[in-house]
Amino acid sequence: MKKRFALFALTALTAGMASANALAISVTDDSGATVTLSAPAQRVISLAPHVTELIYAAGGGSKLVGAVTYSDYPPEAKQIPRVGDNKALDLERIVALKPDLIVVWRHGNAQRQLDRLRDLHIPLFFSEPHHLDDIAVTLTKFGVLLGTSSTADAAANAYRNNIAQLRARYAAKPPVSVFYQVWDEPLMTLNGTHLISEVIALCGGRNVFAKLEPLVPAVSTEAVLAANPEAIVTASPGATTPDRTLPQIDKWRAWPALDAVAHDNLFTIDGDLINRPAPRIAQGATLLCQDLEMARSRRTGAAR
């Protein structure tokens, strides 16, 4: 009898473990690590504004219990309790919210903070989209983690269609040389591996400093004048207005011989649409494509 009971208990335990393993869900995050949950997450904390947007787009907005400053889209995200910003996190607040998943910005949250989060032994998903399609891939992964795959997959498909339409319309257009200005003091730009550089290429643009290192290199005024871009683009203030003044591209009017100035191709785009690696970057890309098309139209006797 005891042997039968022991055998029954062992069989039940094995079946239970198999059932639990069958219910477990796993995805790979942007650091290459595997994130495994025993069941879809119900209490999620977002540690970056773009992550908040992605989670809402994936259908998981109702599961957000904490977010960082500037998590302002969609509008209802403004009501989510704050747990800090990219400079400092309120770890006590995070623990009190009892999350079963924390999504962090791999290069936006300080390493010291990330180490402390790991000590909490709460599943972490590192988000750092490097390419336009990574945004769609992330939506799909969030759908798996949140149990909202139907909504997430639809959002991913809609986003991919938007990008595909822009690529079909603009990518093969006559190229426009572009200087993308990040800061003016010091003068900084983006190299060819940055996501925004991919947006520029999508629109038929050519980043004049694509070959520079590092990701966000400093350049001189003389280097910009030598490159003589046909268009100069920068981000205008969005919700994430930084502590220091955003770059002012009107200063380039001091060099009227510069192609971008001579043809009045100085453009600004809402920073929240172009800087955040979330679905709204398709809107930012649309605006940039329209700007570069305007630059083409201002050429004298050139093919458009």
N, C-alpha and C positions, 0 to 999 in steps of 0.2 A: 504494500500500500504506500509506504513511504517512498519507495523507488518510483512508483507511478506518479505520485504527487510532485516529486523532484523533477521527473521528466516533463510533466505538464507545466510546471513553473518555468523550466528552462525553455520550453517551446514557446510559451507565452512571452517570455522576456525577449527571445530572439525575434518573434513576430513583431513585438512592440518596437524593437530597435529598427527593424527593417521598415516598419511603417513610418517611423520618425525620419529615417534617412530618405524615404521616398518623398516625404513632404518638404524636406529641406530644399532651399533654393540657393543657387550660387551664380555669381557673375564675376567678371574680371574688371577691376577698376583701372583708372588711367595710370596708376603706378605699376600695373602688372600683377598686383596682388589679387587673390581670390577672396571675395566677400561672400560669406555663407550665413544665411539666416534659417532658423528652424521653421519659420512661417513668415508670410508677408509682414513687413514693418507696419506698425500702427502708430508709433510715436517717433517722429523724425525731427532732427534739428539740422538746419541749413546754416553753414558758416561762410556763405558768399552770396551776394545778390544774384549772380547768374544761376547759382544752384537753386535758389528759391524759384526763379522763373521756370527752370527746367522741371522742377517737381510739380508745380502747378500745371504746366503744359502736359505732363505725363499723367495727370489725373489724381495726384496725391496731395493737393493743397489742404484738404481737410485733415490730413495726418501730420501736418507741420505743427509742432508745439513750441518751437523756438527758432529764431533767425537772428542774423546780425544787422547792424545799422545799414541803411540804404537798401534793404530788401523791400522795395516799394512797388513791385509789379508782379501780378496784377494788383489793382488798388487794395483788395482785401488783405494782401500780404502786409500792409502797414499795421494791421491789428495783431499780428503775431508777436508774442512776448520777445523782447530783445535779450540776447545773451552775450553782448559785446560787439566788437568790430574786428577788423583784420589786424589791429594792433594789440588788442587785449581781449581775452575771453573771461567771462564770469563762470569759472568751473563749478562753483557751488550751485549756481543757478542751473547749469546744465545737468548736474547730478539730480537736483530736486525735480527736474522735469521728467526724469525717468525715461530717457529715450531708448529705443531699441535699435536705432540706426542714426549715425551722425555722418553727414556729408561735408567734407572739408575741401577747401581750395588748396591744391597741393603746393602752389608757389605763392599763395596769398596769405595763408596763415603761418605765423612764425613757427620755426622748427621746435623751439622750446615748448610752445603751446601744444603742438602736435604730440610731442613726447608725453606730456601730461595727460592728454586725452587717451593715449594708448594705455596709460596706467589704469584707466577706468574700466578697461576690458569691455567696452561697448563697441560693436562692429563699426568700423570706419570705412567709408567709400571715398577715395580720392578722386576729385574731379578736376581735370585740366585738359579740355578739348584743344587740340592743336590744329585740327583741320575742320573745314566746314561740315563734312559728313560725320565727324565725331559727335556733333551735336545731335544728329538723328540717332546715332548708335547709343548715346547716353540716354536719350528718351526711352529707347527700347529697354535698356538695362534697368532704368528706374521703374518701368512698368512691371518688370519681373520682381524686383525687390519690394514693390508696393502692392503687388497684386492688382495692378490696373493696366494690364497689357493691352486691352482693347483700346482704351483711350490713348495710351502712349504710342502704340503702333500707328494709329490714325494720325496723331500729331507728327510723328516721324515722317510718314509718307507725305503729308501736306507740306512739311518743311522741305523735303527733298524735291518735291515737284516745283516749289517756288525757286529753289536754287537752280534746278535744271532749266527752267524757263529763262532765267537771267543768263545762264551760260549759253544757251542756244541763241539768244538775241544779241549778246554783246561780246562774248569771248573772242570771236573771230574778226571783230571790227579793227580798223586801222589802230595800231597801238598809240596810247597817250602816255608820255613819260610823266611820272608822278613823284613828287616829294611829299611824304606823309610826315607832318610835323607833330611830335609828341610834346616837347617842351621847347621854350625859346631861351631860357636862361637856366642851365646851359642848353644849347640847341641840340635836340635829340630827335632820332627817327626810329624806324623799325627795319630789320633786315628781312630777307626773303623767306625765312622760315616762320615768320609771325603770321597768325591767322588773318590779320588785316591785309597783309601782303597778298594772301590768297584771294581775298575779296577784290583787291585791286586788279589782279589777273583775271578774275571772273568777269570783270567789267571791261576787259580789253586794255587794261592799264599795265604799265611797266614801272615797277619800283626802282628808282634810279640808284638806290643804295642797297639793293637786294644782296649784294655780295659781302657786305660789311659784317664784322663781328663786334660785339656779341649780339644778342637778340634785340636789345635797345641801345644802339651805338650813339655816341656823341659825334657830331659833325661840326664843321666850321661854316661860317657864312660864305667863305671863299669856295668851299667845296660845293655848296648849293649853287652858287653862281656859275661855277665851272660845269656842273651837271646840266644847268639850264633847263629845268623841268617845264613841261608845257602846262602842268597844273600843280598847285600846292593845296593840300587838303589837311585839315585838322579837325579835332573833335570840339564841339561846342559844349557848354555846361549842361550836364544832365543831373540826375539826383545825386550822383557820386562826385559832385564838385570837390576837387582836392583842396588842401589847405592853401596851396599857393596858386597864383594866377595862372589860368590856362593860357596856352600860347596865343599870341596875337599875330595873325598872318598879314594884317594890313601893313605891318612894318616893311614888308617886301616891296611896297610901292616906292620906297626910296631908290629902287633899282628898276627904272622904267624899261630898260633894255631886256630884262628878264622875260622870257617868253610867257610865263604864267601871268606876269603883270601886264605886259603889252596887250594880251588878249583878255584881260580881266578874268582869269581863271583861278581865283582864290576862293576856295570852297570850305564851308564848315558843315559838319554833320552832328546831329544829336549824339553825344558820347554814350548814352545808354543803349543806343541802337547799334553802334559800331564797335564799342569796346567790350560789351558783354558777350561771351560765347554761349548764347542762348537763342531760341528760335527767332527772336526779333532782329537778329543780325541780318536776316533776309530783308527786312525793311531798310536797315542801314545800307545794305548792298544795293538795293533798288535806288536809293537816293544817290549813292556814289556813282552808279552806272549812269544815272540821268545827268549828273554833273560832268562826267567824262564825255558823254555824248554832246553836251553843250560845248565842251572844249573843242570837240571835232567840228561842230557847226561854225565855230569862230575862226577856223582856218581859212586863209585866203586861197581860194581856188583849189582846195585839197579835196580828195575823195572822202566821203563820210561812211 
